[in-house]
Amino acid sequence: MRLHRLEITAFGPFAGHEVIDFEPLNEAGLFLLNGVTGAGKTSVLDALCFALYGTVPGGRAARALRSHHAEPTAAPEVQLEFTAAGRRFLLTRSPYWEAPSTRAASGTAVRQPKALLQERGTDGGWEAKATRLDDVGELVKEVVGLSKEQFTQVILLPQGEFAEFLRASSADREAVLKRLFGTASYERVQEELVARSRTARAAAESAAAESARIVRDAERELGTVRSLDPGGEAAAAEAPEESPGDEPDAGAAGAGALGVREGGAGEGGAAAAVAAVLARARDAEERGRALHAALDARLHEVERRAADFQEQLRLWRRLAELRREETELAAGRSEAEERRKALDRHRAAVPLRVVLDARRRAQDGLDRARELRARALADVAADGLLRTAPAALLPGHEDAAAAALAGEDRPAPGLRAAADQALAGVRAVRRREAELAGLADAVERLTEEEAAMVRQAAELDARAARQDAERTALERTGAELGPRAAAAPDLRRRADEAARVLEASRELAAAGARHDHELARYEEAERERRSVAQHAEQLQQRRFEEAAGLLAAELEDGVPCPVCGSAEHPAPADTGGAGTVTEDALRAALARRDTTAEAAETARRALGTARDAVTRLRAAGAADDPAAAQDAARAAAAEAEGAESAARQLGQAQAGLERLRAERDRTARALHDADVARSTATATLEQTRTQHDALAAELAEHARGFAGLPGKEAAAAHLVATLARLGEAHDALARAEETDRDAAAQLRTALQDSSFADEADLAGALLEPGTAQEQQRHVEEFEGRALRVAAQLAAAELTGVLEQEAAGATAPDPGALDRARTELSDLHAQRDASTGRLAGLTAARERLARLAEEAGTADAATARASAAAATLRELAETANGTSSDNALRMTLNSFVLAAQLEEVAAAAAVRLERMTGGRYRIVHSDAKDGGRKSGLGLQVEDAWTNARRGTESLSGGETFMASLALALGLADVVQAQAGGVEIDTLFVDEGFGSLDEETLEEVLDTIDGLRERGRVIGLVSHVQEMKARIPHQILVRRSPRGSTLAVTSAGSAV
């Protein structure tokens, strides 16, 4: 796997957005991760691990990864671009964090972890491969080929920890190896084996306790069996005398023959002990069944004898009851005959009941008709209205009405028709009352409408006056605002010009200051240029002057002069003894002259730019006094705003004037319409009043002589109803008299053909329905009772008793039955006790049978649990190094660490041998360290002396190389275990500060040799010498606002 780019945002100590471009570092092959302690070097590796696996080494909580230095709204994120398995990926992750929220009650909203894995496609773009956390994790592990634990072991070589291991005592090495190899799972296996051993031992003890419990339960059941066994003394005392064959078996009474001992199951186990008790329970149950059967037989015999005696006693008592009923029947026979005769007369009269009832109903109807006619005539006589109403309502029918109302004649049909016609006429007149009420309502409504129209006209007149006054005011306002509004555009242009002048004046002040500054700079630069140029010219002049002396100084006798070619040098020039101007000094002076000339030219151009700015601003009207320009701008703006406000008000006044003119026209039209409507309403009101008055006079004439038309209508209706009532009463009386005559004739005809003398005789023979039924019931009961007594006396069950009675025998003694019942009660008690004992024995036998099954299961469980406990105890002792079979006294964790260390040491030996030119090799040693458990040691094999010695004998540089070899060996082993995964970027941690300069040089040469097959090595250190030796660096700087990152090359940021 090769790293290309890492971006870190609000993560760990990094508050902002930091970027590491690994491409220049990959090209260099060796770089330094540099920073003071606590700056965040390890956090860079944490960011790498988090990007790939979503967690960081060391078990830090995923909720504490966001930088505390970052802004509250900054989202934490790590983005890594890398190549693995020949494919290029871009992986982006965000940890859990809490963002500010104005909606949440807590003030924050939780942001859950997110991940996005993209792969570069053939077109160069990024294609999303996974977005779910688990999918991203699986794909990363697939393409990288390493778990998080393996990655953290390989990406950061723990040279520092191996150096600590090399220096540590044997007692401390195991803790170091645990950190290096992460063998906590094997320690958990040791602990789990111990825990399981304890659990298995507890299970074995629990199984044994269960067996003991079963035996104790069986012993309790044995006590129950002994107390219920019929062979015991208590049961023998309760046994009936009639069962001599149920004597207890004295030979089976002892419990010692069962072989059950207190406190355990004996040598045969719980199953054998329970089986012995179960056999005893079965024997006791058989004896209980035999005793119960004997008691049942005796009980059945006594019950049979008692039942026979009770039946005889019942029959004698039944015979006595029948004899008593015979006597009662003989005494009531004459009364039954009288009831039968009355029923016969009633049955003969029943066919004539219809005729008799018809005669009685006719008489009742005649009485009611007479009473109804009398009440009607009495009501008429008491009603004063009926004495005066006919003359007013029935002109021409006064005599007929008087005769009818006096009851002399039936009201004639013509009289009733005249009354109906009079009522209809009154009602027709009354219907016109509604018309009168409508006319009155119309008059009232029209009056109100006329008043409303008058008010409306007054309101319209007032509105017209207001509109005229408002129009006059608006016309006056328009005349006043017109001149000011017309000047608004010119005033606004002046205000804008004043604002531009103000802005230019402000810029002029700044431009003037810049001009003065640039002028000072230019003057200074020019002075410097002239001084440096003068110095350079002086040096150049001196150089020219010293040229002859320099040539003379180089002349040698007999050697031709380089100028004239002569081999003789009679008068060589002299330099004068002053200091000579060298070529380097001259070049430096000339270079400085050029530099100052460029600086002066630059200052001149800047001064020209500043001067142009001042000229431009003055041309734009800028004033030297910005305050005066500001006052002028404010005054111009105020004038423009006042004129524009007047223009707006003028527009509003003109619009209001147009609106008022339209409203005034509408008001004038409304006034005209109101006048026309009022005239029409006044005419309609007068016409309606005339109609109302005429109709009112007509109706008053119709009501004369009565309390208004309602009184006249009531009188007419009362007269019609009275005539109808009198007519109906007269007709009803005539019909009742006819019905009574017909019913009397039918009754006389029916009596002539019957046995009854007259109507009274017939009525006396008839019984009420309830009485007839009661008489019939008495007769039927008497006859039925007589037949029943005779039949029961002839029944077969009484034949024997009747024969005994005829022979002079008497009823048996009831006391004998009581004695039999007492005996039965005793036998029932004995049988119930026997039933209880038998049920108890059966239940005990069933419980013992279940205990026997449980005992077999418990014995098997105890055997299995004991075997498992022994096995797990041996495993736990072996894994924890306490077993006698563990010759090396090594724990499982130590054994695994030793195996891992042995494999790492083998790989490290190859590395160290190469680093030391074949002198040293690292070998693993599992020899015991004194009296302690087997050691987890390493030794160094020295080819120069052909001897092995302890790693503590190595020098500082040798220790560093040995620990680095171990770290590289660990990386080789982990990569091999992961299937040969290639990691192209490795980090080597601290450990350089203790090296001297010569050793450090050797170590760096060694590390430089690690850059094989394009591998990139990153050294993690804050040692000053490393900064000077390694040009390519990742700088981690810390500050109160958080740490920052920078990639540098030869001291310059990349």
Beta strands, then each sheet from edge to edge (+ up, - down):
strand 1: 2-11
strand 2: 14-21
strand 3: 30-35
strand 4: 77-84
strand 5: 87-94
strand 6: 97-100
strand 7: 108-111
strand 8: 114-120
strand 9: 126-130
strand 10: 156-157
strand 11: 920-925
strand 12: 937-942
strand 13: 947-950
strand 14: 985-988
strand 15: 1016-1020
strand 16: 1032-1037
strand 17: 1044-1049
strand 18: 1052-1053
sheet 1: 2+ 1- 4+ 5- 8+ 9-
sheet 2: 10+ 14+ 15+ 3+ 16+ 17- 18+
sheet 3: 6+ 7-
sheet 4: 11+ 12- 13+
end
